[in-house]
Amino acid sequence: MHPSPGTARPHTTLGVVALPSLPPERLRAVARAADAAGLEELWLWEDCFLSGGVSTASALLASTDRLAVGIGVMPVPLRNVALAAMEVATLERMFPGRLRVGVGHGVQDWMGQVGARVDSPVTLLREHVTALRSLLAGSEVTTDGRYVRLRQVRLDWPPERPPLVGVGTGGPRSLRLSGEVADATILTGGTTPAQVASARELIDEGRAAAGRQDPHPITVYLMAATGPGATERLEREQRAWGHEPGPEGGAAGSAEEIAAAVGRWADAGADTVVLQPLTGEPDPEGFVRFVAEEVRALTP
């Protein structure tokens, strides 16, 4: 959805990814730098077989005062939904309003490695998200699905205000599913503005099918590089990830150039843009300060 001519663009939340390639012992320093600089959100990935998303989020929330921490995303085949609800509820009660929750069906090769691969990842995702949202809302849940089976399960300590449950995905079926059963959607790095707009249409189809009229924010990761040789370094990163190199899938250059790129993704329908530093970024603390202090000032 593009803003009308002459109108101000809605507020765009700005975040940064703390890449899982960073050793776990580095992450608290990055989070503290982000918190001190005023960054809005710091996102974690739960990639196999790197840092655990829940344990890392807990440590970073406890190490900071106001920073929101996102887990994007927890693979649902790895977690019983009751345990996932207990973990999320605990963090939300301890750090109200500062947790961002994302779940997904996981990378299927990784799920196969750990013996958790299922025949229908989309079915599992539907059942898991539906039960998770109900549990976080304080409801008693009994369900006998293909994968999720609960009998009179209710959290003793549900959060006072459940966090939004987002689905991390990119495929058409899963995007429609996200609109139908989830509260938000998370799109991976390499997603172009045109793909954000297309995702919004598919999400809205799912929302319409379910009769939902509540807001459904979209978060998108955006590969970004600044400093000497930023464009060339970004293109190398894009190729390494199997993406077409170029400005349609990333942002490179000065704070002004990166802020302008953030605006393009926001105009396409992203509510939150999370800048993803390049793998091997030598100064992650400096990157979060750059985003919070320089790019933020130029982003509506």
N, C-alpha and C positions, 0 to 999 in steps of 0.2 A: 504494500500500500504506500503510495507516494504522497507526501504532503501537498496540499493545494497551493497554487502560486500565491505568494504573499503571506503565507502562514508560517509560523515557526515550526521547526521539526520537533516532535516530542522528545522528551528526555531519553537519551541513550545511555544505558548502564555500560560502564567500561570495566573490563577485567583483564587478567593475565593468566596464562597457564603456567603452573609450576611443573615442568616436564618430568616424567618419571625416570628419565635418564640421570637426573640429579640424585646423588646419594641421599638417603633419608636424613642423615645428620646435617645436611645443608639446608633442609626445608624450613626449619624454624627461623633461621636468619633471613631467608627470603620473605617469609610471612611477616616478620617484624619490620623489615624494610618497607613492605607494602602497606602495613598498618600505619607506620609513622608518616609515610608520604601521602596518605589519604586515598589509596586505591580502594575502589568499591568492592571488588570481588577477586579472589584468587582461586583458581580451579585446579583440581587434581585429576589425574587419570588413574584408573585401576587396571593397568595392563599386566598381563601375565608375563613374566613372574617377578614383578617389581614390587613397589611399595603397596601395602594394603590401604585401600581408600578410607575405610572407617577409622582405623587406628591413626593414620596420618592426619585426617581431618580433626580428630579429637585433640591431637597434640598441637596443631596449628591454631585451633580455636582457643585453647587454653593459654597459648603463648601471645595472644593478641587481645586487643580491647574492643575494636569495632569492626574489623575486617570480616566480610562474609566469605565463607569457604564453601566451594562447590565440589561435589564428587561426581565426575562426569566421564564414565558412568560405572555403576556396579553391575557386573554380569549376573543376571538372575539365575542361570543354572547353578551358580556356585553357592547360592544362599537359600535356605528355607525362608519363606516369606515371613513367618512369625519371628525368626531371628532378625531379619532385616528390619522389621517394624520395631522390635525392641531397641536395636542400635540407633535407628533414626530418632525414635521418640526420646531416648536418653540424651542424645546430643541436642535436640531441639529444646528440651526442658532445661538443660544446663546452660545453653547459649541461645536464648530465644531470638528468633528472627535472623540468625546469622548463618544458618545452614542452607545450602542449595543441594537438592537431591536429584540425581539422575540414575536411571537404570536402563539396561539394554539387554539384547539377547546374547551378547558376547561374540567374540571372534570364534567361529565354529571350529577351526583347527585347534585353537587353544582349549576349547571346551572338550574336544575329543582327547587331547593329551591327558586331561585330568579325569576322564571317565564321566563327564557331565553333559555330553552332547545329547540333545533330544531330537526326535524325528520332526517335530513341528515347533521351531523356535517362536513363531508368531503366536501360536496358541499358548505356549508357556508365558510369553510376555503379557498377553491379555489377562490370563488368570492371575499372574503375580501382581500386576499393577492394580487390578480391581481389588484384590484382597488387601494389598498394602495400603491403599488409600482408605479403605473401610476401617482397617485396624488403627491407623493413625488418627482417624476421626473418633475413635473411642467405641466403635461398634463391636458387638459380638459377632463373630464370623463363623459360619458353618458352610462348607462348600465341598463338593466331591467332583472336582474337575479331572481333566485328563492327567494333569501334573500337580496341581495344587489341591491338597486335601486337608481341610481343617475341621475340627469338631468343637464347637462352642469355645472358640479362642477369643479372648478379650485382653487387651493390655491393662495392667494395673496402673501404669503411669503413662497414659497417652498425653501428648503435648496439648497445651491449652489452645494453641493455634497451629494446626498441622502445617508443615511446610509443603510447598508445591512439589508434586512428584512429576519429574520430567522424564521423557523417553528419549534416549539418544539413538538416532536412526537416520537413514537416508533413503531407504527403499519406499516405493509408492504404497505398498500394503501396510508397512509399519508406520508411515506418516499418517495414513488415514486412521489407523488404530490409535496412534497417539492423540489425534484430535478427538477420538471417540471416548477413550478411557483415561487419559492422562491429563495433567494440569498444564504441561509445558512441553516443549520439544527442544532438543539439543542437536545441532548440526555440526558435523565434523569439519576440520580444517580442509581447505581446498574447495569448499562450497562457494560457487560464484553468486553474485547478486541475482542473476536470472534463476538460479537453482533455489535461492531463498524464496523468491516470489512464487515459484512453482510449488515449493514445499508448503507455503502458506495456503495455497489453493487446495492441496490435498488434505491438509490438516482441517481446513474449514469444511471439506466434504464429510470428514469423519464427525466433526462437531454437529453438523446439520443432521446427519443420520441418527445421532444419539440425542438430538433435541437440546444440545448444550448451547448456552448463550453466555457463559462466563468467559472472562478473558483467557487467552491462551498465549502466553509470551513465548517467543523464540529466542534461543541463545545460539550464536554461531561462533565457532573458532575461526580466527583469521591469522594465517601465517604472516609474520612481520619481521622486518630487519631494518636496522638503522646503522649509521656510521659508514666508514669507508667500504666501498664495494658492495653496498647493501643490495642493489638489484641483482648482481651476479650471484651473491651468496643465497639470496632468496630463490633464484631460479635453480640453483643446484639442489636446494632443499626440496623444491617442488618435484624435480625429477626423481629424487631419492624416494619420495612418497608415491611416485607413479602418477603425479598430476601434470597437466599441461602447464609449462612455465609461462609466466606472464602476469600482468596486473589484475586479470579477472579472478585470480585465485589467491592473491596475497597483496601485501602492502610493503613498500620499501621506500626509504629515504628519510627526510626530515620529519619533525613533529607535525609540520603543516601538511606534508604529503600523506602521512599516515592518518591524520585526523580526517583528511578529505576522503580517504579510502573507507574509514569507519562510517562516514556519512553515506557513502554509496550503499553499503550493506544495510545500514539503518533505513534508508529510503526504500530498499527492496523488501523490508518487512522484519528485520531483526530488531528485537527490543534490547538485547544485550550482545555486545561484541567483545569477545575475549581474545586478546592478542596472544598469539602463540609464538614464542621466540624460537629461533632456529636451534636444532639439535647441536649440543656442544657450546651453547651461548656461554662465553667466558665470565660474564658478569651479570648473573640473574638478578642480583640486588639492584644493580644499576639500571637494568631493563625495567623493573617494576617502578623505580623512581622516575624514569623517563616517561613512562606511560601515565603515571599518576600526576606528575607535576607539569609536564609539557604537552602531551597529547590531550589529556583531560581538559586543559584550559581552552583548547581549540575545538572541542567537541560539545555540541549542544547537550 
